[in-house]
Amino acid sequence: MNETSPETRPALPGGTGRRDHPPTAWSAQLSGPDSDAARPVPTGPVLEGFRIAVTSDRRSDDLIDAFARRGAEVLHAPAVRIAPVEEDEILIGDTRAVIDCRPDVVVVTTAYGFRRWVEAADAAGLGEELARTLDRARIIVRGPKARGAVRAAGHDDDGIAEDERTASTIGLAIEGGVDGRIVAVQLHGHEDVEQLARLRSAGASVLTVAPYRWVRPTDESRLGRLIAAVAAREVDVVTFTSAPAVDGLVSAAAQLGMDGVLVDALRDGVTAAAVGPVTAAPLLDLGVTPIVPERFRMGALIRTVIEHLTLNGVREVQTALGPLVVHGRLVSFGGETVALARGPRAMLAALLSEPGAVLSRERLLDVLPEAENEHALDMAVSRLRSALPDRNLVQTVVRRGYRLNV
């Protein structure tokens, strides 16, 4: 086993000198400011009239508060949850194995996971031993948040994956040489079999530590209600902050016999929002194209959702009868504001796609698949007229179709 000291061990790009451990309570220090959170985000009731589903467990309050403060109605049900660390005897056993084996390389994938790992080790009386083990190892981190957590603990890293992908992090470890060496990998909720296989193929002996594990939610009935709302297209956006949450949502829907309609809704009618490409991957595998922020941060996700909804769900059209304002499911006209149900809202959106143009019955039937024939379509138009503040906002063009009265 390689026992090269930190002073003589060759460092990968991004490494600096070691630092002393702070005496106590290092875990209260955060991994550094989120630059996206410092940028201005639209305030006020910009999301009034929109409904957003939140599927995350950890830090769900951040999303819920951000959306609710801006006027959105928020549905929350964790698709998966994190098992309490004090109940995880496996973590302590894996930590002892890492300490005993004295790994040459430690891969840190998440700031939260690293902090939780050290907190659990401290609680089990293994904190100092783990710290010495980490000091002997070459630490590779997946992104700036993981780096911040490592440095807050009094360690330093020897390389960082700037694109924040696990594959790139493992690539850095392999580039530094792992043949015949022991590599410990801090997992992030689930085992990335492909990346661990890369390490083994490069000649490494691999240990894994899972500071948190994804388990089934405690309130599955609440999750069922969220699934039903998404499947019925009664929400505008569903947010995901972890890949297991995607799998958990679809698996729970499958148990209810609703996975097909759920995925159909996410493909057309409900927007999926993923915090980053790792979270987006299982959605893409399902044929769902999510919106993803350029920076993989919670603040950036919030901003991306706000921009998407205000760009695509807010309209003001000058009609022949006066200005018509659409804000999500809210429609304002002539000093009156009404909330539209899903069917009338979909019909109005079709008419607003080309204000004033005559949309044929055939075209509207294509846009509104739930209207199975022309009679059902005429009934849908009738419901829209009844829901609007003024029935005359929608005109019938005999033998041709319908149009917005502009």
Secondary structure, 3 states (H helix, E strand, C coil): CCCCCCCCCCCCCECCCCCCCCCCCHHHCCCCCCHHHHCCCCCCCCCCCCEEEECCCCCHHHHHHHHHHCCCEEEECCCCEECCHHHCHHHHHHHHHHHHHCCCEEEECCHHHHHHHHHHHHHCCCHHHHHHHHHHCEEEECCHHHHHHHHHCCCCCCEECCCCCHHHHHHHHHHCCCCCCEEEEECCECCCHHHHHHHHHCCCEEEEECCCEEECCCCHHHHHHHHHHHHCCCCCEEEECCHHHHHHHHHHHHHCCCHHHHHHHHHCCCEEEECCHHHHHHHHHCCCCCECCCCCCHHHHHHHHHHHHHHHCEEEEEECCEEEEEECCEEEECCEEEECCHHHHHHHHHHHCCCCCCEEHHHHHHHCCCCCCHHHHHHHHHHHHHHCCCHHHEEEECCCEEEECC
